[in-house]
Amino acid sequence: LALCKSGDIPRGSYLLVESFDRLSREHPLDAMELLKVLLRDYGIVLVVMRPEMKMTADSLSELPGIMAFIEAMRA
């Protein structure tokens, strides 16, 4: 997050994770806040390998965002 904030990681960069629970094991609402910050504030593109999904700021309110919330609850 610090590297995103400083601009060392540019907008449009991809973050690949094996599973959403590898991104955060916090409370689901906290995990979604982290996701919002990464996608909206820093313009990161998140790619989750299992289940396969690609998330951008625009997809937070669509099926990938809903799937991310479900995965956060599972984690």
Beta strands, then each sheet from edge to edge (+ up, - down):
strand 1: 14-17
strand 2: 45-48
strand 3: 53-55
sheet 1: 1+ 2+ 3-
end
